[in-house]
Every structure is written in structure tokens, then in C-alpha cells.
Amino acid sequence: MIRYLDAIVAINPDAKVIIKNEDLEQIRWLEGTTPISKEDIETKYNELQTAFDNDYARKRKEEYPSLEDCIHAILDDDLDNLQALRKAVKDKYPKWLILNVIAEKTSAIVRRCKIL
């Protein structure tokens, strides 16, 4: 789950801020932190949320058979069924989803390098 604070820190890692109830109308910037526009925060938030939603590894881990299920499959000689369950999860969340996130991050790095 992504929070507005995650977006703010992604934009400015040194930001000192308080956000009450995840409400962008209730931001208090601290210690001389330069305020970031709500639009920029929303844009970064949406970008981070998309990356989170497309994280195939996290999604796979949530749906893979538990360790207990794996142990039972080994002990019960039911590895074919276990492998079928794992394959179904892998098919549901293919690795190619991560390529979009990598491409976005690479593009952002290139843009930063051009600025520097």
C-alpha cells in the first residue's frame, strides 16, 4: 500500500512533513522543507501505486501455496498438484509486468542525468 508520504519522500528524500489522515489538505511542512505541489504529490503517488500494483513478485508471494502446504505436498507425494498451483500463480502474474516498471524508472534516471 502506497501512502502520500511515500510519494513526498520519493520526490524529496529529505522532506520533513506531517500529513494528517492521508489528506493532502492537511499537510504541514516542517523545518524549512520547500512545499511540493499537491499535483506533483498526486502524480508521484499514482506512479508509485501503479508500480506497486504491477509488482508481480509481491502478488505471486501472496498467492503461492504456503510453506505448510509445500511440506504437506512433499510428505504426501503430491508434488504434481503443488507445481500446478505454483504454475497457475506464475501464469496469472507473469514476469513481463515488471518490465514496465523498469522502463519507467530507467526513463526517470535518464531525465535526471540530462538535468545534471
N, C-alpha and C positions, 0 to 999 in steps of 0.2 A: 504494500500500500504506500502510495506516494503522498507526501504532505506538502503544503505550501513552503514550509521551512526547507524541505529538500530542494525545492526549486530556487529559493533565495540563495542557499549555500552553493548550489551549482553555478549560479551567476556570480556570486561574490563569496568565496570561501571564508573571508574574514568578517562577514556581516555579523553585527550584534543586533538582535531583533527579538521582539516578543509578539506573538500572534495569538490573540485570544479566540478560542473556539474555531480555529481554522477559518476565520473570517477576515478577508483582505481589507475590510473596512475598519478592522480593529488591530492594525499593525502599529507598533511603536518601535521606532528606530533608536538604537542606543549607542552611546559612546562615539558620537560623531559619524556613524555609518551613513553614507550617502544613500538616500532612499532610492529604491528601484520602483519603476512604474508598475502599477497593477497589471497592465497589459503585458509587460515583459515577464512578470511573475507567472501569469496565466499561460503564456506561450511556453515557457520553460516547464511548467507543471504538466502541460499536455504532452510535451515531448518526452518527459520522464515517465509519465503514465503509459504512453504508447510503448516505450522500451520495456517497461515492467510487464505490460500485458503480453508482449511478444517474446518474453523470456522463456524459451522452450525448456530449458533445463529446470527452472523452478516449477513449471507446470508438470513436467514429467515426474519430478520427485514427489509432488503432491499426490499423483495418481498411481505411481508404481506400487506393486504389491509390497506390503510391509516386510520388515526383516523376519518377523514371526511367520508370515505366510511363506517366505522363501525357505526358511528352515523346515517347516512342515512339508513343503513340496519335495525337498531333498530327502527327508526321512521317509516320506510316503511314496517315494519313487514316482513323483508326478511332475517331472521337470518339463515335459512337453506342454502341459497346461500352463505352467508358470511362464515359460517362454512365449506362449501365445498371448498371455496377459501383458507381458512386457512389450511385445511387438505391437499390440493394439495401441498402447500408450505412445510408443515411438511414432507410429503412423499418424496418430492424432496430433502430435506436436513435433513435426519434422525439424531437423536442424537448420534448414534453409531460412526459417523465420529469423534467426539471429543475424543473417546477412544484412537485413535492412537496418538493424541497429548499428552494426559495424560500419556500414556505409554512411549513416548519419553522423556517427562520431568522427570518422575519418574526414568527412567534409567539414565539420566544425573545426577540427585541428588544422586543416589546410587554410581555412579562413583566418584563424588566429595567427598562423605563421605569416600570412601575407600582410597582416596588420603590423606585426612586429618588424 
